[in-house]
């Protein structure tokens, strides 16, 4: 699923044209990106939280040549699902265990 798919599904659920939803989805994604870029945590209640984290430099191998090299330090993003999302995704598994 990509951004366009999210826009189409959201527009269908709200009963509005896709062109109405596009700027809201774009603004949301830009806001989350900007917050993470400046080192802030983003928490969406009942969904999950995004947080930036610094990956350290580490030795790796070039898969084509097998030559060892160092991966430069960089900033990445971690996502932790919220309790509601986690339960929704695992509802079938949790129901099977209760039976």
mmCIF file as gemmi writes it, N, C-alpha and C atoms, coordinates in Angstrom:
data_model
loop_
_atom_site.group_PDB
_atom_site.id
_atom_site.type_symbol
_atom_site.label_atom_id
_atom_site.label_alt_id
_atom_site.label_comp_id
_atom_site.label_asym_id
_atom_site.label_entity_id
_atom_site.label_seq_id
_atom_site.pdbx_PDB_ins_code
_atom_site.Cartn_x
_atom_site.Cartn_y
_atom_site.Cartn_z
_atom_site.occupancy
_atom_site.B_iso_or_equiv
_atom_site.pdbx_formal_charge
_atom_site.auth_seq_id
_atom_site.auth_asym_id
_atom_site.pdbx_PDB_model_num
ATOM 1 N N . UNK Axp A 1 ? 0.861 -1.169 0 1 0 ? 1 A 1
ATOM 2 C CA . UNK Axp A 1 ? 0 0 0 1 0 ? 1 A 1
ATOM 3 C C . UNK Axp A 1 ? 0.906 1.229 0 1 0 ? 1 A 1
ATOM 4 N N . UNK Axp A 2 ? 0.539 2.212 -0.801 1 0 ? 2 A 1
ATOM 5 C CA . UNK Axp A 2 ? 1.311 3.438 -0.848 1 0 ? 2 A 1
ATOM 6 C C . UNK Axp A 2 ? 0.422 4.638 -0.491 1 0 ? 2 A 1
ATOM 7 N N . UNK Axp A 3 ? 0.993 5.84 -0.592 1 0 ? 3 A 1
ATOM 8 C CA . UNK Axp A 3 ? 0.266 7.044 -0.187 1 0 ? 3 A 1
ATOM 9 C C . UNK Axp A 3 ? -1.015 7.231 -0.991 1 0 ? 3 A 1
ATOM 10 N N . UNK Axp A 4 ? -0.958 6.976 -2.289 1 0 ? 4 A 1
ATOM 11 C CA . UNK Axp A 4 ? -2.15 7.135 -3.141 1 0 ? 4 A 1
ATOM 12 C C . UNK Axp A 4 ? -3.258 6.178 -2.704 1 0 ? 4 A 1
ATOM 13 N N . UNK Axp A 5 ? -2.888 4.961 -2.338 1 0 ? 5 A 1
ATOM 14 C CA . UNK Axp A 5 ? -3.882 4 -1.854 1 0 ? 5 A 1
ATOM 15 C C . UNK Axp A 5 ? -4.525 4.494 -0.562 1 0 ? 5 A 1
ATOM 16 N N . UNK Axp A 6 ? -3.711 5.025 0.33 1 0 ? 6 A 1
ATOM 17 C CA . UNK Axp A 6 ? -4.245 5.559 1.587 1 0 ? 6 A 1
ATOM 18 C C . UNK Axp A 6 ? -5.211 6.703 1.304 1 0 ? 6 A 1
ATOM 19 N N . UNK Axp A 7 ? -4.854 7.574 0.354 1 0 ? 7 A 1
ATOM 20 C CA . UNK Axp A 7 ? -5.732 8.69 -0.002 1 0 ? 7 A 1
ATOM 21 C C . UNK Axp A 7 ? -7.066 8.191 -0.566 1 0 ? 7 A 1
ATOM 22 N N . UNK Axp A 8 ? -7.017 7.192 -1.436 1 0 ? 8 A 1
ATOM 23 C CA . UNK Axp A 8 ? -8.249 6.651 -2.034 1 0 ? 8 A 1
ATOM 24 C C . UNK Axp A 8 ? -9.144 6.003 -0.98 1 0 ? 8 A 1
ATOM 25 N N . UNK Axp A 9 ? -8.561 5.204 -0.101 1 0 ? 9 A 1
ATOM 26 C CA . UNK Axp A 9 ? -9.345 4.522 0.932 1 0 ? 9 A 1
ATOM 27 C C . UNK Axp A 9 ? -9.937 5.53 1.909 1 0 ? 9 A 1
ATOM 28 N N . UNK Axp A 10 ? -9.144 6.518 2.301 1 0 ? 10 A 1
ATOM 29 C CA . UNK Axp A 10 ? -9.628 7.543 3.23 1 0 ? 10 A 1
ATOM 30 C C . UNK Axp A 10 ? -10.76 8.338 2.594 1 0 ? 10 A 1
ATOM 31 N N . UNK Axp A 11 ? -10.594 8.705 1.34 1 0 ? 11 A 1
ATOM 32 C CA . UNK Axp A 11 ? -11.646 9.447 0.637 1 0 ? 11 A 1
ATOM 33 C C . UNK Axp A 11 ? -12.928 8.631 0.549 1 0 ? 11 A 1
ATOM 34 N N . UNK Axp A 12 ? -12.798 7.339 0.277 1 0 ? 12 A 1
ATOM 35 C CA . UNK Axp A 12 ? -13.979 6.475 0.195 1 0 ? 12 A 1
ATOM 36 C C . UNK Axp A 12 ? -14.669 6.361 1.551 1 0 ? 12 A 1
ATOM 37 N N . UNK Axp A 13 ? -13.907 6.221 2.618 1 0 ? 13 A 1
ATOM 38 C CA . UNK Axp A 13 ? -14.497 6.119 3.961 1 0 ? 13 A 1
ATOM 39 C C . UNK Axp A 13 ? -15.207 7.404 4.372 1 0 ? 13 A 1
ATOM 40 N N . UNK Axp A 14 ? -14.665 8.545 3.938 1 0 ? 14 A 1
ATOM 41 C CA . UNK Axp A 14 ? -15.269 9.829 4.298 1 0 ? 14 A 1
ATOM 42 C C . UNK Axp A 14 ? -16.333 10.272 3.31 1 0 ? 14 A 1
ATOM 43 N N . UNK Axp A 15 ? -16.382 9.62 2.151 1 0 ? 15 A 1
ATOM 44 C CA . UNK Axp A 15 ? -17.362 9.985 1.144 1 0 ? 15 A 1
ATOM 45 C C . UNK Axp A 15 ? -17.064 11.329 0.492 1 0 ? 15 A 1
ATOM 46 N N . UNK Axp A 16 ? -15.782 11.628 0.318 1 0 ? 16 A 1
ATOM 47 C CA . UNK Axp A 16 ? -15.363 12.878 -0.314 1 0 ? 16 A 1
ATOM 48 C C . UNK Axp A 16 ? -14.427 12.553 -1.472 1 0 ? 16 A 1
ATOM 49 N N . UNK Axp A 17 ? -14.221 13.509 -2.376 1 0 ? 17 A 1
ATOM 50 C CA . UNK Axp A 17 ? -13.285 13.257 -3.484 1 0 ? 17 A 1
ATOM 51 C C . UNK Axp A 17 ? -11.841 13.091 -2.991 1 0 ? 17 A 1
ATOM 52 N N . UNK Axp A 18 ? -11.063 12.343 -3.741 1 0 ? 18 A 1
ATOM 53 C CA . UNK Axp A 18 ? -9.66 12.104 -3.388 1 0 ? 18 A 1
ATOM 54 C C . UNK Axp A 18 ? -8.897 13.426 -3.338 1 0 ? 18 A 1
ATOM 55 N N . UNK Axp A 19 ? -9.254 14.352 -4.211 1 0 ? 19 A 1
ATOM 56 C CA . UNK Axp A 19 ? -8.549 15.641 -4.241 1 0 ? 19 A 1
ATOM 57 C C . UNK Axp A 19 ? -8.738 16.427 -2.951 1 0 ? 19 A 1
ATOM 58 N N . UNK Axp A 20 ? -9.795 16.141 -2.216 1 0 ? 20 A 1
ATOM 59 C CA . UNK Axp A 20 ? -10.023 16.797 -0.927 1 0 ? 20 A 1
ATOM 60 C C . UNK Axp A 20 ? -9.107 16.219 0.142 1 0 ? 20 A 1
ATOM 61 N N . UNK Axp A 21 ? -8.826 14.932 0.055 1 0 ? 21 A 1
ATOM 62 C CA . UNK Axp A 21 ? -8.039 14.235 1.069 1 0 ? 21 A 1
ATOM 63 C C . UNK Axp A 21 ? -6.533 14.414 0.857 1 0 ? 21 A 1
ATOM 64 N N . UNK Axp A 22 ? -6.105 14.549 -0.402 1 0 ? 22 A 1
ATOM 65 C CA . UNK Axp A 22 ? -4.675 14.615 -0.719 1 0 ? 22 A 1
ATOM 66 C C . UNK Axp A 22 ? -3.895 15.635 0.112 1 0 ? 22 A 1
ATOM 67 N N . UNK Axp A 23 ? -4.358 16.892 0.216 1 0 ? 23 A 1
ATOM 68 C CA . UNK Axp A 23 ? -3.556 17.861 0.985 1 0 ? 23 A 1
ATOM 69 C C . UNK Axp A 23 ? -3.461 17.514 2.476 1 0 ? 23 A 1
ATOM 70 N N . UNK Axp A 24 ? -4.478 16.879 3.022 1 0 ? 24 A 1
ATOM 71 C CA . UNK Axp A 24 ? -4.444 16.5 4.438 1 0 ? 24 A 1
ATOM 72 C C . UNK Axp A 24 ? -3.439 15.38 4.686 1 0 ? 24 A 1
ATOM 73 N N . UNK Axp A 25 ? -3.442 14.381 3.817 1 0 ? 25 A 1
ATOM 74 C CA . UNK Axp A 25 ? -2.484 13.281 3.95 1 0 ? 25 A 1
ATOM 75 C C . UNK Axp A 25 ? -1.063 13.818 3.774 1 0 ? 25 A 1
ATOM 76 N N . UNK Axp A 26 ? -0.856 14.673 2.778 1 0 ? 26 A 1
ATOM 77 C CA . UNK Axp A 26 ? 0.462 15.259 2.541 1 0 ? 26 A 1
ATOM 78 C C . UNK Axp A 26 ? 0.924 16.082 3.739 1 0 ? 26 A 1
ATOM 79 N N . UNK Axp A 27 ? 0.03 16.897 4.284 1 0 ? 27 A 1
ATOM 80 C CA . UNK Axp A 27 ? 0.377 17.73 5.445 1 0 ? 27 A 1
ATOM 81 C C . UNK Axp A 27 ? 0.713 16.862 6.654 1 0 ? 27 A 1
ATOM 82 N N . UNK Axp A 28 ? -0.036 15.783 6.854 1 0 ? 28 A 1
ATOM 83 C CA . UNK Axp A 28 ? 0.223 14.874 7.968 1 0 ? 28 A 1
ATOM 84 C C . UNK Axp A 28 ? 1.615 14.253 7.841 1 0 ? 28 A 1
ATOM 85 N N . UNK Axp A 29 ? 1.913 13.738 6.65 1 0 ? 29 A 1
ATOM 86 C CA . UNK Axp A 29 ? 3.208 13.093 6.444 1 0 ? 29 A 1
ATOM 87 C C . UNK Axp A 29 ? 4.36 14.085 6.593 1 0 ? 29 A 1
ATOM 88 N N . UNK Axp A 30 ? 4.188 15.295 6.093 1 0 ? 30 A 1
ATOM 89 C CA . UNK Axp A 30 ? 5.228 16.313 6.229 1 0 ? 30 A 1
ATOM 90 C C . UNK Axp A 30 ? 5.431 16.696 7.699 1 0 ? 30 A 1
ATOM 91 N N . UNK Axp A 31 ? 4.34 16.796 8.444 1 0 ? 31 A 1
ATOM 92 C CA . UNK Axp A 31 ? 4.442 17.147 9.855 1 0 ? 31 A 1
ATOM 93 C C . UNK Axp A 31 ? 5.188 16.072 10.636 1 0 ? 31 A 1
ATOM 94 N N . UNK Axp A 32 ? 4.843 14.816 10.413 1 0 ? 32 A 1
ATOM 95 C CA . UNK Axp A 32 ? 5.538 13.717 11.096 1 0 ? 32 A 1
ATOM 96 C C . UNK Axp A 32 ? 7.008 13.704 10.696 1 0 ? 32 A 1
ATOM 97 N N . UNK Axp A 33 ? 7.29 13.863 9.403 1 0 ? 33 A 1
ATOM 98 C CA . UNK Axp A 33 ? 8.678 13.87 8.924 1 0 ? 33 A 1
ATOM 99 C C . UNK Axp A 33 ? 9.479 15.001 9.55 1 0 ? 33 A 1
ATOM 100 N N . UNK Axp A 34 ? 8.892 16.189 9.591 1 0 ? 34 A 1
ATOM 101 C CA . UNK Axp A 34 ? 9.587 17.341 10.175 1 0 ? 34 A 1
ATOM 102 C C . UNK Axp A 34 ? 9.888 17.117 11.655 1 0 ? 34 A 1
ATOM 103 N N . UNK Axp A 35 ? 8.916 16.6 12.388 1 0 ? 35 A 1
ATOM 104 C CA . UNK Axp A 35 ? 9.129 16.338 13.816 1 0 ? 35 A 1
ATOM 105 C C . UNK Axp A 35 ? 10.267 15.339 14.026 1 0 ? 35 A 1
ATOM 106 N N . UNK Axp A 36 ? 10.285 14.269 13.246 1 0 ? 36 A 1
ATOM 107 C CA . UNK Axp A 36 ? 11.34 13.264 13.376 1 0 ? 36 A 1
ATOM 108 C C . UNK Axp A 36 ? 12.685 13.838 12.961 1 0 ? 36 A 1
ATOM 109 N N . UNK Axp A 37 ? 12.686 14.682 11.933 1 0 ? 37 A 1
ATOM 110 C CA . UNK Axp A 37 ? 13.923 15.282 11.453 1 0 ? 37 A 1
ATOM 111 C C . UNK Axp A 37 ? 14.573 16.137 12.542 1 0 ? 37 A 1
ATOM 112 N N . UNK Axp A 38 ? 13.754 16.786 13.357 1 0 ? 38 A 1
ATOM 113 C CA . UNK Axp A 38 ? 14.284 17.621 14.434 1 0 ? 38 A 1
ATOM 114 C C . UNK Axp A 38 ? 14.477 16.855 15.743 1 0 ? 38 A 1
ATOM 115 N N . UNK Axp A 39 ? 14.346 15.525 15.693 1 0 ? 39 A 1
ATOM 116 C CA . UNK Axp A 39 ? 14.65 14.704 16.852 1 0 ? 39 A 1
ATOM 117 C C . UNK Axp A 39 ? 13.509 14.511 17.831 1 0 ? 39 A 1
ATOM 118 N N . UNK Axp A 40 ? 12.287 14.872 17.449 1 0 ? 40 A 1
ATOM 119 C CA . UNK Axp A 40 ? 11.146 14.723 18.347 1 0 ? 40 A 1
ATOM 120 C C . UNK Axp A 40 ? 10.488 13.357 18.157 1 0 ? 40 A 1
ATOM 121 N N . UNK Axp A 41 ? 9.912 12.854 19.227 1 0 ? 41 A 1
ATOM 122 C CA . UNK Axp A 41 ? 9.115 11.627 19.165 1 0 ? 41 A 1
ATOM 123 C C . UNK Axp A 41 ? 7.717 12.002 18.69 1 0 ? 41 A 1
ATOM 124 N N . UNK Axp A 42 ? 7.093 11.113 17.92 1 0 ? 42 A 1
ATOM 125 C CA . UNK Axp A 42 ? 5.724 11.33 17.458 1 0 ? 42 A 1
ATOM 126 C C . UNK Axp A 42 ? 4.888 10.17 17.959 1 0 ? 42 A 1
ATOM 127 N N . UNK Axp A 43 ? 3.885 10.48 18.781 1 0 ? 43 A 1
ATOM 128 C CA . UNK Axp A 43 ? 2.999 9.451 19.309 1 0 ? 43 A 1
ATOM 129 C C . UNK Axp A 43 ? 1.587 9.712 18.822 1 0 ? 43 A 1
ATOM 130 N N . UNK Axp A 44 ? 0.983 8.692 18.226 1 0 ? 44 A 1
ATOM 131 C CA . UNK Axp A 44 ? -0.399 8.774 17.771 1 0 ? 44 A 1
ATOM 132 C C . UNK Axp A 44 ? -1.183 7.798 18.641 1 0 ? 44 A 1
ATOM 133 N N . UNK Axp A 45 ? -2.01 8.352 19.496 1 0 ? 45 A 1
ATOM 134 C CA . UNK Axp A 45 ? -2.753 7.554 20.47 1 0 ? 45 A 1
ATOM 135 C C . UNK Axp A 45 ? -3.477 6.4 19.789 1 0 ? 45 A 1
ATOM 136 N N . UNK Axp A 46 ? -3.406 5.214 20.345 1 0 ? 46 A 1
ATOM 137 C CA . UNK Axp A 46 ? -4.044 3.976 19.874 1 0 ? 46 A 1
ATOM 138 C C . UNK Axp A 46 ? -3.445 3.451 18.577 1 0 ? 46 A 1
ATOM 139 N N . UNK Axp A 47 ? -2.418 4.103 18.037 1 0 ? 47 A 1
ATOM 140 C CA . UNK Axp A 47 ? -1.778 3.624 16.816 1 0 ? 47 A 1
ATOM 141 C C . UNK Axp A 47 ? -0.343 3.201 17.092 1 0 ? 47 A 1
ATOM 142 N N . UNK Axp A 48 ? 0.478 4.143 17.568 1 0 ? 48 A 1
ATOM 143 C CA . UNK Axp A 48 ? 1.859 3.81 17.865 1 0 ? 48 A 1
ATOM 144 C C . UNK Axp A 48 ? 2.713 5.048 17.954 1 0 ? 48 A 1
ATOM 145 N N . UNK Axp A 49 ? 4.017 4.829 18.091 1 0 ? 49 A 1
ATOM 146 C CA . UNK Axp A 49 ? 4.925 5.962 18.204 1 0 ? 49 A 1
ATOM 147 C C . UNK Axp A 49 ? 6.136 5.758 17.302 1 0 ? 49 A 1
ATOM 148 N N . UNK Axp A 50 ? 6.594 6.864 16.747 1 0 ? 50 A 1
ATOM 149 C CA . UNK Axp A 50 ? 7.776 6.907 15.916 1 0 ? 50 A 1
ATOM 150 C C . UNK Axp A 50 ? 8.849 7.65 16.696 1 0 ? 50 A 1
ATOM 151 N N . UNK Axp A 51 ? 10.076 7.171 16.626 1 0 ? 51 A 1
ATOM 152 C CA . UNK Axp A 51 ? 11.141 7.901 17.291 1 0 ? 51 A 1
ATOM 153 C C . UNK Axp A 51 ? 12.421 7.771 16.474 1 0 ? 51 A 1
ATOM 154 N N . UNK Axp A 52 ? 13.153 8.878 16.382 1 0 ? 52 A 1
ATOM 155 C CA . UNK Axp A 52 ? 14.434 8.812 15.678 1 0 ? 52 A 1
ATOM 156 C C . UNK Axp A 52 ? 15.477 8.127 16.551 1 0 ? 52 A 1
ATOM 157 N N . UNK Axp A 53 ? 16.405 7.452 15.928 1 0 ? 53 A 1
ATOM 158 C CA . UNK Axp A 53 ? 17.502 6.849 16.679 1 0 ? 53 A 1
ATOM 159 C C . UNK Axp A 53 ? 18.755 6.868 15.822 1 0 ? 53 A 1
ATOM 160 N N . UNK Axp A 54 ? 19.856 7.024 16.497 1 0 ? 54 A 1
ATOM 161 C CA . UNK Axp A 54 ? 21.151 7.129 15.828 1 0 ? 54 A 1
ATOM 162 C C . UNK Axp A 54 ? 21.759 5.739 15.654 1 0 ? 54 A 1
ATOM 163 N N . UNK Axp A 55 ? 22.008 5.368 14.415 1 0 ? 55 A 1
ATOM 164 C CA . UNK Axp A 55 ? 22.717 4.132 14.148 1 0 ? 55 A 1
ATOM 165 C C . UNK Axp A 55 ? 24.205 4.44 14.161 1 0 ? 55 A 1
ATOM 166 N N . UNK Axp A 56 ? 24.962 3.631 14.838 1 0 ? 56 A 1
ATOM 167 C CA . UNK Axp A 56 ? 26.404 3.861 14.939 1 0 ? 56 A 1
ATOM 168 C C . UNK Axp A 56 ? 27.12 3.3 13.713 1 0 ? 56 A 1
ATOM 169 N N . UNK Axp A 57 ? 28.333 3.722 13.545 1 0 ? 57 A 1
ATOM 170 C CA . UNK Axp A 57 ? 29.173 3.197 12.482 1 0 ? 57 A 1
ATOM 171 C C . UNK Axp A 57 ? 29.483 1.731 12.801 1 0 ? 57 A 1
ATOM 172 N N . UNK Axp A 58 ? 29.467 0.89 11.774 1 0 ? 58 A 1
ATOM 173 C CA . UNK Axp A 58 ? 29.74 -0.521 12.012 1 0 ? 58 A 1
ATOM 174 C C . UNK Axp A 58 ? 30.338 -1.146 10.757 1 0 ? 58 A 1
ATOM 175 N N . UNK Axp A 59 ? 31.101 -2.218 10.934 1 0 ? 59 A 1
ATOM 176 C CA . UNK Axp A 59 ? 31.691 -2.869 9.762 1 0 ? 59 A 1
ATOM 177 C C . UNK Axp A 59 ? 30.641 -3.693 9.018 1 0 ? 59 A 1
ATOM 178 N N . UNK Axp A 60 ? 30.667 -3.613 7.694 1 0 ? 60 A 1
ATOM 179 C CA . UNK Axp A 60 ? 29.766 -4.386 6.827 1 0 ? 60 A 1
ATOM 180 C C . UNK Axp A 60 ? 30.577 -4.916 5.653 1 0 ? 60 A 1
ATOM 181 N N . UNK Axp A 61 ? 29.945 -5.726 4.82 1 0 ? 61 A 1
ATOM 182 C CA . UNK Axp A 61 ? 30.596 -6.246 3.612 1 0 ? 61 A 1
ATOM 183 C C . UNK Axp A 61 ? 29.785 -5.831 2.39 1 0 ? 61 A 1
ATOM 184 N N . UNK Axp A 62 ? 30.489 -5.488 1.339 1 0 ? 62 A 1
ATOM 185 C CA . UNK Axp A 62 ? 29.847 -5.211 0.057 1 0 ? 62 A 1
ATOM 186 C C . UNK Axp A 62 ? 29.341 -6.552 -0.48 1 0 ? 62 A 1
ATOM 187 N N . UNK Axp A 63 ? 28.025 -6.7 -0.728 1 0 ? 63 A 1
ATOM 188 C CA . UNK Axp A 63 ? 27.503 -7.999 -1.155 1 0 ? 63 A 1
ATOM 189 C C . UNK Axp A 63 ? 28.009 -8.436 -2.536 1 0 ? 63 A 1
ATOM 190 N N . UNK Axp A 64 ? 28.388 -7.5 -3.379 1 0 ? 64 A 1
ATOM 191 C CA . UNK Axp A 64 ? 28.879 -7.859 -4.715 1 0 ? 64 A 1
ATOM 192 C C . UNK Axp A 64 ? 30.316 -8.368 -4.685 1 0 ? 64 A 1
ATOM 193 N N . UNK Axp A 65 ? 31.151 -7.641 -3.95 1 0 ? 65 A 1
ATOM 194 C CA . UNK Axp A 65 ? 32.582 -7.967 -3.975 1 0 ? 65 A 1
ATOM 195 C C . UNK Axp A 65 ? 33.053 -8.709 -2.731 1 0 ? 65 A 1
ATOM 196 N N . UNK Axp A 66 ? 32.274 -8.637 -1.653 1 0 ? 66 A 1
ATOM 197 C CA . UNK Axp A 66 ? 32.683 -9.253 -0.406 1 0 ? 66 A 1
ATOM 198 C C . UNK Axp A 66 ? 33.705 -8.412 0.349 1 0 ? 66 A 1
ATOM 199 N N . UNK Axp A 67 ? 34.006 -7.233 -0.193 1 0 ? 67 A 1
ATOM 200 C CA . UNK Axp A 67 ? 34.998 -6.352 0.413 1 0 ? 67 A 1
ATOM 201 C C . UNK Axp A 67 ? 34.453 -5.719 1.692 1 0 ? 67 A 1
ATOM 202 N N . UNK Axp A 68 ? 35.191 -5.783 2.786 1 0 ? 68 A 1
ATOM 203 C CA . UNK Axp A 68 ? 34.726 -5.151 4.025 1 0 ? 68 A 1
ATOM 204 C C . UNK Axp A 68 ? 34.824 -3.622 3.92 1 0 ? 68 A 1
ATOM 205 N N . UNK Axp A 69 ? 33.869 -2.936 4.522 1 0 ? 69 A 1
ATOM 206 C CA . UNK Axp A 69 ? 33.885 -1.48 4.585 1 0 ? 69 A 1
ATOM 207 C C . UNK Axp A 69 ? 33.108 -1.051 5.826 1 0 ? 69 A 1
ATOM 208 N N . UNK Axp A 70 ? 33.15 0.239 6.114 1 0 ? 70 A 1
ATOM 209 C CA . UNK Axp A 70 ? 32.447 0.77 7.285 1 0 ? 70 A 1
ATOM 210 C C . UNK Axp A 70 ? 31.171 1.478 6.849 1 0 ? 70 A 1
ATOM 211 N N . UNK Axp A 71 ? 30.084 1.175 7.518 1 0 ? 71 A 1
ATOM 212 C CA . UNK Axp A 71 ? 28.828 1.867 7.286 1 0 ? 71 A 1
ATOM 213 C C . UNK Axp A 71 ? 28.851 3.145 8.112 1 0 ? 71 A 1
ATOM 214 N N . UNK Axp A 72 ? 28.589 4.255 7.475 1 0 ? 72 A 1
ATOM 215 C CA . UNK Axp A 72 ? 28.627 5.546 8.152 1 0 ? 72 A 1
ATOM 216 C C . UNK Axp A 72 ? 27.491 5.649 9.176 1 0 ? 72 A 1
ATOM 217 N N . UNK Axp A 73 ? 27.702 6.406 10.254 1 0 ? 73 A 1
ATOM 218 C CA . UNK Axp A 73 ? 26.61 6.616 11.208 1 0 ? 73 A 1
ATOM 219 C C . UNK Axp A 73 ? 25.479 7.388 10.539 1 0 ? 73 A 1
ATOM 220 N N . UNK Axp A 74 ? 24.249 7.091 10.929 1 0 ? 74 A 1
ATOM 221 C CA . UNK Axp A 74 ? 23.094 7.759 10.326 1 0 ? 74 A 1
ATOM 222 C C . UNK Axp A 74 ? 21.926 7.749 11.295 1 0 ? 74 A 1
ATOM 223 N N . UNK Axp A 75 ? 20.94 8.561 10.991 1 0 ? 75 A 1
ATOM 224 C CA . UNK Axp A 75 ? 19.731 8.618 11.796 1 0 ? 75 A 1
ATOM 225 C C . UNK Axp A 75 ? 18.652 7.813 11.088 1 0 ? 75 A 1
ATOM 226 N N . UNK Axp A 76 ? 17.956 6.99 11.836 1 0 ? 76 A 1
ATOM 227 C CA . UNK Axp A 76 ? 16.876 6.18 11.294 1 0 ? 76 A 1
ATOM 228 C C . UNK Axp A 76 ? 15.643 6.381 12.172 1 0 ? 76 A 1
ATOM 229 N N . UNK Axp A 77 ? 14.574 5.653 11.875 1 0 ? 77 A 1
ATOM 230 C CA . UNK Axp A 77 ? 13.322 5.782 12.619 1 0 ? 77 A 1
ATOM 231 C C . UNK Axp A 77 ? 12.89 4.416 13.11 1 0 ? 77 A 1
ATOM 232 N N . UNK Axp A 78 ? 12.448 4.356 14.35 1 0 ? 78 A 1
ATOM 233 C CA . UNK Axp A 78 ? 11.864 3.133 14.904 1 0 ? 78 A 1
ATOM 234 C C . UNK Axp A 78 ? 10.384 3.382 15.149 1 0 ? 78 A 1
ATOM 235 N N . UNK Axp A 79 ? 9.59 2.349 14.94 1 0 ? 79 A 1
ATOM 236 C CA . UNK Axp A 79 ? 8.151 2.424 15.189 1 0 ? 79 A 1
ATOM 237 C C . UNK Axp A 79 ? 7.785 1.372 16.211 1 0 ? 79 A 1
ATOM 238 N N . UNK Axp A 80 ? 7.031 1.779 17.226 1 0 ? 80 A 1
ATOM 239 C CA . UNK Axp A 80 ? 6.5 0.848 18.22 1 0 ? 80 A 1
ATOM 240 C C . UNK Axp A 80 ? 4.983 0.922 18.144 1 0 ? 80 A 1
ATOM 241 N N . UNK Axp A 81 ? 4.324 -0.191 17.851 1 0 ? 81 A 1
ATOM 242 C CA . UNK Axp A 81 ? 2.866 -0.148 17.758 1 0 ? 81 A 1
ATOM 243 C C . UNK Axp A 81 ? 2.236 0.117 19.123 1 0 ? 81 A 1
ATOM 244 N N . UNK Axp A 82 ? 1.109 0.825 19.101 1 0 ? 82 A 1
ATOM 245 C CA . UNK Axp A 82 ? 0.349 1.054 20.313 1 0 ? 82 A 1
ATOM 246 C C . UNK Axp A 82 ? -0.418 -0.194 20.698 1 0 ? 82 A 1
ATOM 247 N N . UNK Axp A 83 ? -0.924 -0.218 21.897 1 0 ? 83 A 1
ATOM 248 C CA . UNK Axp A 83 ? -1.622 -1.395 22.413 1 0 ? 83 A 1
ATOM 249 C C . UNK Axp A 83 ? -2.838 -1.74 21.551 1 0 ? 83 A 1
ATOM 250 N N . UNK Axp A 84 ? -3.614 -0.73 21.164 1 0 ? 84 A 1
ATOM 251 C CA . UNK Axp A 84 ? -4.814 -0.971 20.369 1 0 ? 84 A 1
ATOM 252 C C . UNK Axp A 84 ? -4.467 -1.573 19.011 1 0 ? 84 A 1
ATOM 253 N N . UNK Axp A 85 ? -3.461 -1.019 18.334 1 0 ? 85 A 1
ATOM 254 C CA . UNK Axp A 85 ? -3.035 -1.553 17.037 1 0 ? 85 A 1
ATOM 255 C C . UNK Axp A 85 ? -2.503 -2.971 17.197 1 0 ? 85 A 1
ATOM 256 N N . UNK Axp A 86 ? -1.696 -3.192 18.207 1 0 ? 86 A 1
ATOM 257 C CA . UNK Axp A 86 ? -1.141 -4.517 18.452 1 0 ? 86 A 1
ATOM 258 C C . UNK Axp A 86 ? -2.257 -5.543 18.668 1 0 ? 86 A 1
ATOM 259 N N . UNK Axp A 87 ? -3.242 -5.189 19.491 1 0 ? 87 A 1
ATOM 260 C CA . UNK Axp A 87 ? -4.351 -6.106 19.762 1 0 ? 87 A 1
ATOM 261 C C . UNK Axp A 87 ? -5.182 -6.353 18.518 1 0 ? 87 A 1
ATOM 262 N N . UNK Axp A 88 ? -5.402 -5.317 17.72 1 0 ? 88 A 1
ATOM 263 C CA . UNK Axp A 88 ? -6.183 -5.459 16.489 1 0 ? 88 A 1
ATOM 264 C C . UNK Axp A 88 ? -5.476 -6.388 15.501 1 0 ? 88 A 1
ATOM 265 N N . UNK Axp A 89 ? -4.165 -6.229 15.377 1 0 ? 89 A 1
ATOM 266 C CA . UNK Axp A 89 ? -3.404 -7.07 14.457 1 0 ? 89 A 1
ATOM 267 C C . UNK Axp A 89 ? -3.343 -8.515 14.915 1 0 ? 89 A 1
ATOM 268 N N . UNK Axp A 90 ? -3.389 -8.745 16.211 1 0 ? 90 A 1
ATOM 269 C CA . UNK Axp A 90 ? -3.267 -10.094 16.76 1 0 ? 90 A 1
ATOM 270 C C . UNK Axp A 90 ? -4.576 -10.636 17.317 1 0 ? 90 A 1
ATOM 271 N N . UNK Axp A 91 ? -5.698 -10.043 16.938 1 0 ? 91 A 1
ATOM 272 C CA . UNK Axp A 91 ? -6.993 -10.449 17.479 1 0 ? 91 A 1
ATOM 273 C C . UNK Axp A 91 ? -7.285 -11.925 17.215 1 0 ? 91 A 1
ATOM 274 N N . UNK Axp A 92 ? -7.002 -12.388 16.007 1 0 ? 92 A 1
ATOM 275 C CA . UNK Axp A 92 ? -7.261 -13.793 15.68 1 0 ? 92 A 1
ATOM 276 C C . UNK Axp A 92 ? -6.413 -14.725 16.533 1 0 ? 92 A 1
ATOM 277 N N . UNK Axp A 93 ? -5.159 -14.371 16.74 1 0 ? 93 A 1
ATOM 278 C CA . UNK Axp A 93 ? -4.276 -15.212 17.538 1 0 ? 93 A 1
ATOM 279 C C . UNK Axp A 93 ? -4.713 -15.236 18.996 1 0 ? 93 A 1
ATOM 280 N N . UNK Axp A 94 ? -5.127 -14.061 19.502 1 0 ? 94 A 1
ATOM 281 C CA . UNK Axp A 94 ? -5.55 -13.982 20.897 1 0 ? 94 A 1
ATOM 282 C C . UNK Axp A 94 ? -6.852 -14.757 21.124 1 0 ? 94 A 1
ATOM 283 N N . UNK Axp A 95 ? -7.764 -14.725 20.149 1 0 ? 95 A 1
ATOM 284 C CA . UNK Axp A 95 ? -9.027 -15.462 20.262 1 0 ? 95 A 1
ATOM 285 C C . UNK Axp A 95 ? -8.78 -16.958 20.268 1 0 ? 95 A 1
ATOM 286 N N . UNK Axp A 96 ? -7.851 -17.445 19.421 1 0 ? 96 A 1
ATOM 287 C CA . UNK Axp A 96 ? -7.557 -18.864 19.353 1 0 ? 96 A 1
ATOM 288 C C . UNK Axp A 96 ? -6.987 -19.369 20.69 1 0 ? 96 A 1
ATOM 289 N N . UNK Axp A 97 ? -6.168 -18.568 21.34 1 0 ? 97 A 1
ATOM 290 C CA . UNK Axp A 97 ? -5.571 -18.978 22.592 1 0 ? 97 A 1
ATOM 291 C C . UNK Axp A 97 ? -6.588 -19.019 23.717 1 0 ? 97 A 1
ATOM 292 N N . UNK Axp A 98 ? -7.642 -18.19 23.636 1 0 ? 98 A 1
ATOM 293 C CA . UNK Axp A 98 ? -8.647 -18.141 24.7 1 0 ? 98 A 1
ATOM 294 C C . UNK Axp A 98 ? -9.621 -19.297 24.605 1 0 ? 98 A 1
ATOM 295 N N . UNK Axp A 99 ? -9.725 -19.914 23.427 1 0 ? 99 A 1
ATOM 296 C CA . UNK Axp A 99 ? -10.676 -21.019 23.242 1 0 ? 99 A 1
ATOM 297 C C . UNK Axp A 99 ? -10.173 -22.271 23.862 1 0 ? 99 A 1
